[in-house]
């Protein structure tokens, strides 16, 4: 190859090398960096019903799994209420027993007989019996009156004692009272029952008749639904006798002991979710356009300087921070930043909340 041909080749190679180097520098320059503190999403757990704590199954710092019971409350009252509502729901679903229907039918029959009796008035035989009693009382009164008159006449002639005359007078007065009593009874039988007595008897009859119809037809659909709803409510309350971990986490704060009384809806523990750790960094406004949700990231923490943890952008704040409300110049915009939340993927669970972290954002080629 002649010297004239060699020079252009060297120039082309140099230009290619410069382009490759410039491309690498461009990639490096386009990476975004930020620092922050590792945080973990916390959950404050408790019971909607509260009560007296029976048992505490974990301690602060313990790792826990989803569904694990942390605290249990005394369940005696809840269990009794649940049993009562379950029995009511089963009864509503099953309907009434035959003996209950028979009892209601007998009560309705008795109430109807009483109503008919008052509506139809007294029987003729009852009136005849009352008339006979009155006739006998009249006869007794006549005899007692004649005896009293006779003893009065004898007493005037001193043929009987004063005591005998007084006794005859008393017997007459008793006969008069007995006669008046039977006259009142016969008059009552002739008049029949009062209107309010008939109305009361009819009301009792209608009530027992409605009860019988209810028992024979069974419970209404809405009654059964109401009983089932009450059972579901008590079942939900019964589940609240235990505080359960909603996800895998670690116990951060737990300041209760067996015997403590806890009010309803009071948090009893704070959990840190193990798979929900992230770091929040701040990107200048001039660079925020290069950040997007799902963007890959590399995270380094001081505790493990030789370890790189993968991550991804999970949230980008919609409002800037740390500058006056009005930005007047282009130069000032570099001081206006947006918060970016980067989720950390750490299956080893070595990254913990509170660690200082450095984040690098970029394209797949840059990372």
C-alpha positions in Angstrom: 0.0 0.0 0.0 1.4 3.4 -1.0 1.8 6.2 1.4 -0.9 8.2 -0.4 -3.4 5.4 0.2 -2.3 4.8 3.8 -3.0 8.4 5.0 -6.7 8.4 4.1 -7.2 5.0 5.8 -5.5 6.2 9.0 -7.7 9.4 8.9 -10.9 7.3 8.5 -9.8 4.9 11.4 -9.2 7.9 13.6 -12.6 9.4 12.8 -14.3 6.0 13.6 -12.4 5.7 16.9 -13.3 9.3 17.8 -17.0 8.6 17.0 -17.0 5.4 19.1 -15.3 7.2 22.0 -17.7 10.2 21.7 -20.7 7.7 21.7 -19.4 6.2 24.9 -19.0 9.6 26.4 -22.5 10.5 25.3 -23.9 7.5 27.0 -22.0 8.2 30.2 -23.1 11.8 30.1 -26.7 10.9 29.6 -26.9 8.9 32.9 -28.9 10.5 35.7 -27.7 10.3 39.3 -29.4 10.9 42.6 -29.0 10.1 46.2 -31.5 9.5 49.0 -32.4 7.3 51.9 -33.9 3.9 51.6 -37.5 3.8 52.9 -40.0 1.0 53.3 -43.8 1.1 53.1 -45.3 0.8 56.6 -48.6 -0.7 57.6 -50.4 0.2 60.8 -52.5 -2.8 61.8 -55.2 -3.1 64.4 -58.7 -4.4 65.2 -62.0 -2.7 64.2 -63.6 -3.9 67.4 -60.7 -3.9 69.9 -61.1 -5.5 73.3 -58.8 -7.1 75.9 -55.7 -8.6 74.4 -55.4 -12.3 75.1 -52.1 -13.3 73.4 -49.2 -11.6 71.6 -47.5 -14.0 69.2 -44.6 -11.8 67.8 -42.0 -9.3 69.0 -40.5 -6.2 67.5 -38.0 -7.1 64.8 -39.6 -10.5 64.0 -40.1 -11.3 60.3 -43.6 -12.3 59.5 -45.5 -13.8 56.6 -48.8 -12.8 55.0 -51.7 -14.2 57.0 -49.7 -14.7 60.2 -51.6 -14.0 63.4 -49.9 -11.2 65.4 -52.3 -10.6 68.3 -55.5 -12.2 69.5 -58.3 -10.7 71.6 -60.6 -12.3 74.2 -63.3 -13.9 72.0 -65.9 -15.0 74.5 -68.5 -12.3 73.9 -67.9 -12.4 70.1 -68.3 -16.2 70.1 -71.6 -16.0 72.0 -72.9 -13.3 69.7 -71.9 -15.3 66.6 -73.6 -18.5 68.0 -76.8 -16.6 68.6 -76.9 -15.0 65.1 -76.0 -18.4 63.5 -78.9 -20.1 65.3 -81.2 -17.3 64.3 -80.1 -17.6 60.6 -80.6 -21.4 60.7 -84.0 -21.0 62.2 -85.1 -18.4 59.7 -83.9 -20.7 56.8 -85.5 -23.8 58.2 -88.8 -22.4 59.2 -90.9 -23.2 62.3 -91.3 -26.6 63.9 -94.6 -28.6 63.6 -95.2 -28.3 67.3 -94.9 -24.5 67.1 -97.4 -24.4 64.3 -99.8 -26.7 66.3 -99.5 -24.5 69.4 -100.3 -21.4 67.3 -103.3 -23.1 65.7 -104.6 -24.1 69.2 -104.2 -20.5 70.4 -106.0 -19.2 67.4 -108.9 -21.6 67.9 -109.2 -20.6 71.5 -109.1 -16.9 70.6 -111.8 -17.5 68.0 -114.1 -19.3 70.4 -113.8 -16.4 72.9 -114.5 -13.9 70.2 -117.6 -15.8 69.0 -118.8 -16.1 72.6 -118.6 -12.4 73.1 -120.0 -11.5 69.7 -123.0 -13.9 70.0 -123.8 -13.0 73.6 -124.6 -15.4 76.5 -126.3 -18.7 75.8 -130.0 -19.2 76.5 -129.2 -21.9 79.0 -127.0 -19.5 80.9 -129.9 -17.0 81.0 -132.3 -19.7 82.1 -130.0 -20.8 84.9 -129.7 -17.1 86.0 -133.5 -16.8 86.0 -133.9 -19.9 88.1 -131.4 -18.5 90.6 -133.4 -15.3 90.7 -136.7 -17.2 91.3 -135.1 -19.1 94.1 -133.8 -15.9 95.6 -137.3 -14.3 95.4 -138.8 -17.3 97.3 -136.1 -17.1 99.9 -136.7 -13.4 100.3 -140.4 -13.8 100.7 -139.9 -16.5 103.4 -137.4 -14.5 105.2 -139.6 -11.4 105.1 -142.6 -13.3 106.5 -140.4 -14.8 109.2 -139.2 -11.4 110.2 -142.7 -10.0 110.4 -143.9 -12.9 112.5 -141.0 -12.5 114.9 -141.7 -8.8 115.2 -145.3 -9.5 116.2 -144.3 -12.2 118.7 -141.6 -9.9 120.1 -144.3 -7.2 120.9 -146.1 -9.8 123.0 -142.8 -10.9 124.6 -143.2 -14.4 123.2 -139.7 -14.5 121.6 -136.5 -12.9 122.6 -135.0 -9.8 121.1 -132.1 -11.9 119.7 -134.5 -14.2 117.8 -136.2 -11.1 116.3 -132.9 -9.6 115.2 -131.8 -12.9 113.7 -135.0 -13.0 111.6 -134.4 -9.4 110.5 -130.8 -10.2 109.4 -131.9 -13.3 107.5 -134.4 -11.1 105.6 -131.8 -8.5 104.7 -129.4 -11.3 103.5 -132.2 -12.6 101.3 -132.8 -9.2 99.9 -129.1 -8.8 99.0 -129.0 -12.2 97.4 -132.1 -11.4 95.3 -130.6 -8.1 94.1 -127.4 -9.9 93.1 -129.3 -12.4 91.0 -131.3 -9.7 89.4 -128.1 -7.9 88.4 -126.6 -11.1 87.0 -129.7 -11.8 84.9 -129.8 -8.3 83.6 -126.2 -8.6 82.6 -126.9 -11.8 80.7 -129.8 -10.1 78.9 -127.6 -7.1 77.8 -124.7 -9.3 76.6 -121.0 -8.3 76.5 -119.9 -4.7 76.3 -118.6 -3.4 73.0 -115.1 -3.0 74.3 -115.0 -6.6 75.4 -116.1 -7.8 72.0 -113.4 -5.5 70.3 -110.7 -6.8 72.6 -111.7 -10.4 71.9 -111.6 -9.8 68.2 -108.2 -8.2 68.4 -106.8 -11.2 70.2 -108.3 -13.5 67.6 -106.9 -11.5 64.7 -103.4 -11.5 66.3 -103.3 -15.2 66.9 -104.7 -15.8 63.4 -101.9 -13.7 61.9 -99.3 -15.5 64.0 -100.6 -18.9 62.8 -100.5 -17.7 59.1 -96.9 -16.5 59.6 -95.8 -19.8 61.0 -97.6 -21.9 58.4 -96.2 -19.8 55.5 -92.7 -19.7 57.0 -90.4 -16.7 57.1 -90.4 -14.1 54.4 -87.4 -13.8 52.0 -86.4 -10.5 53.5 -86.5 -11.9 57.0 -84.2 -14.7 55.9 -81.9 -12.2 54.2 -81.8 -10.0 57.3 -80.9 -13.0 59.5 -78.1 -14.0 57.0 -76.8 -10.4 57.0 -76.7 -10.3 60.8 -74.8 -13.6 60.7 -72.3 -12.2 58.2 -71.8 -9.1 60.3 -71.1 -11.2 63.4 -68.7 -13.4 61.4 -66.8 -10.3 60.3 -66.6 -9.1 63.9 -65.4 -12.5 65.0 -62.6 -12.4 62.5 -61.5 -9.1 64.0 -60.6 -11.0 67.2 -57.2 -11.5 65.6 -54.8 -9.0 64.1 -53.3 -10.6 61.0 -50.4 -9.5 58.9 -51.7 -8.5 55.4 -48.4 -9.2 53.7 -44.8 -10.3 54.3 -43.1 -7.7 56.5 -41.1 -7.2 59.7 -42.5 -5.9 63.0 -41.2 -2.4 63.5 -43.3 -1.2 66.5 -45.3 -3.4 68.9 -46.1 -1.9 72.3 -49.0 -4.0 73.7 -49.1 -6.9 76.2 -51.6 -9.5 77.2 -54.3 -8.0 79.3 -54.2 -4.6 77.7 -57.5 -3.0 76.8 -57.5 -1.6 73.2 -60.1 0.7 71.8 -61.7 -0.1 68.4 -59.8 1.0 65.3 -56.6 1.7 67.3 -53.4 0.6 65.6 -51.5 -1.9 67.8 -48.4 -2.5 65.6 -46.4 -1.0 62.7 -45.1 -3.3 60.0 -42.5 -2.6 57.3 -43.2 -4.5 54.1 -40.1 -6.4 53.1 -40.8 -6.3 49.3 -41.8 -2.7 49.3 -38.5 -0.8 49.7 -37.6 2.2 47.7 -35.5 5.3 47.6 -36.7 8.8 46.6 -34.3 11.0 44.6 -34.7 14.4 43.0 -34.1 15.2 39.3 -33.7 18.7 38.0 -36.5 20.1 35.9 -34.2 20.3 32.9 -33.7 16.5 33.0 -37.1 15.2 34.2 -38.1 14.6 30.6 -35.6 11.8 30.4 -37.3 9.9 33.3 -40.3 7.7 32.7 -42.2 5.1 34.7 -40.6 1.6 34.6 -37.2 3.0 33.7 -34.4 0.7 35.0 -32.1 1.9 37.7 -29.0 0.7 39.6 -28.8 1.3 43.3 -25.8 1.2 45.6 -25.8 1.4 49.4 -22.9 2.2 51.7 -23.4 -1.0 53.7 -22.7 -3.1 50.6 -20.3 -1.0 48.4 -19.5 -3.8 46.0 -23.1 -4.9 45.4 -25.4 -3.3 42.8 -29.1 -3.7 43.3 -31.6 -3.4 40.4 -34.6 -1.1 40.6 -37.2 0.7 38.5 -38.9 4.1 38.5 -42.3 3.6 40.2 -43.5 7.2 40.6 -42.7 10.6 39.3 -44.1 13.6 41.3 -46.4 15.9 39.4 -45.3 19.0 41.2 -41.8 20.5 41.4 -40.2 21.4 44.7 -37.5 23.7 46.4 -37.9 26.8 44.3 -39.9 30.1 44.5 -43.3 29.9 43.0 -42.4 31.9 39.9 -39.2 31.0 37.9 -38.0 34.0 36.0 -34.9 32.8 34.1 -33.7 29.7 32.3 -30.8 29.4 34.6 -33.0 29.1 37.6 -34.8 26.1 36.2 -31.9 23.8 37.0 -32.7 24.3 40.7 -36.3 23.2 40.3 -36.5 19.5 40.9 -39.1 16.7 40.8 -39.2 13.8 43.2 -38.7 10.3 41.7 -39.6 7.2 43.6 -37.3 4.2 42.6 -38.4 0.8 43.8 -35.5 -1.6 44.8 -35.6 -5.2 43.9 -33.7 -7.0 46.6 -34.5 -10.7 46.9 -31.7 -11.1 49.4 -33.5 -8.7 51.8 -30.2 -7.0 52.7 -31.2 -3.5 51.9 -33.0 -2.0 54.9 -34.9 1.2 55.6 -32.7 4.1 56.6 -29.6 3.1 54.5 -28.1 5.8 52.4 -28.3 5.0 48.7 -27.0 6.3 45.3 -29.2 5.8 42.2 -28.2 5.8 38.6 -30.9 6.1 35.9 -30.3 5.5 32.3 -31.2 3.4 29.2 -30.6 -0.3 29.1 -27.4 0.3 27.1 -26.1 2.7 29.7 -26.7 0.3 32.6 
